[in-house]
Amino acid sequence: MQAIVLGSAAGGGVPQWNCRCPVCSLAWAGDPRVRPRTQSSLAVSPDGETWLLVNASPDIRQQIAATQALHPRSGPRHSPLHAVLLTNGDVDHVAGLLTLRESQPFDLLGTPEILGALAANRVFDVMNPAYVTRREIHLETPFEPVPGLRATLFPVPGKAPLWLEGAAPVIGEAGESTVGVLFEAGGRRLAYVPGCASVSDDLRRRVEGVDALLFDGTVLEDDDLIRAGVGTKTGWRMGHVPMNGPGGAIAGLSDLRIGQRVFVHINNTNPVLVEGSAERRRVEEAGWTVAHDGLTLHLAPQAIAATAHTD
């Protein structure tokens, strides 16, 4: 199983087009300590040939162009992307669907609630149903998004997308609107949770023992945006658990058996984006990797990996 982080940033990317927070200011100045990042997306394959896109970032065209494994390979029209799976309806996860409208066959997968939100917005009708098949995926039901790759959706604490929020949004409820994905191939397991409001007991149970966890790293502290002077919302209000703190991801997952721990969906205000910073060092010392665009995980089949280790 291979997984490529196509986009490692949260909505807006890094630098965000209109932002001069401390991190974005370094990025605009070309400081090598801050890598430019595109918006949240992941590609997963069981064999390096057939790929699943998890969340369609507004930057998907740029991400495909930067990733050779996803380039068209033959004939006048081709793509190794055979399906697109959505983990929620956030703009940074669905807007790229408008780019994938050039009569290319693929399956569009999501929970009934997520696909229902798209169906209610006619702009997404640009995806011609003669080419794009929408398939409802139910929670806790294993399925094969592409041949050889097993996946299971599970609920995680979250909230409705910003464009669907009411006057009093419910935050922290686990249902169909925000999900994680457990991928399995070759005896290996990878969990992808790019959006999560809190580390619940159920989430801990889901990710215990996985070979790799790619997890929501939107904010370092709950008040990142306030500290940076660019907003008034907390991480909790946006539906994202902080990395730090007694209820944060680092502490909440620290005692679990997890192979590689990777933070994804990182907001432009998060100081861990500055390589060599004190904040970055503390996160890495806790055993976490801060994802960058193009970060690739290779999870070899278990039997082969065990033999290689023995030798």
URPE-V785928 format. One record per helix or strand of 3 or more residues. SS is the DSSP state (a for helix, b for strand). FROM is the first residue (numbers start at 1). LEN is the number of residues. Records with the same first field share a line. If there is no record, write none. Layout:
SS: FROM-LEN + FROM-LEN
This chain:
b: 2-6 + 41-5 + 51-4 + 81-5 + 106-5 + 132-5 + 143-4 + 149-10 + 173-13 + 188-6 + 212-5 + 260-5 + 288-3 + 296-3
a: 22-7 + 60-6 + 68-3 + 91-8 + 112-8 + 122-5 + 162-3 + 201-7 + 224-5 + 235-4 + 249-5 + 271-3 + 278-8 + 302-9
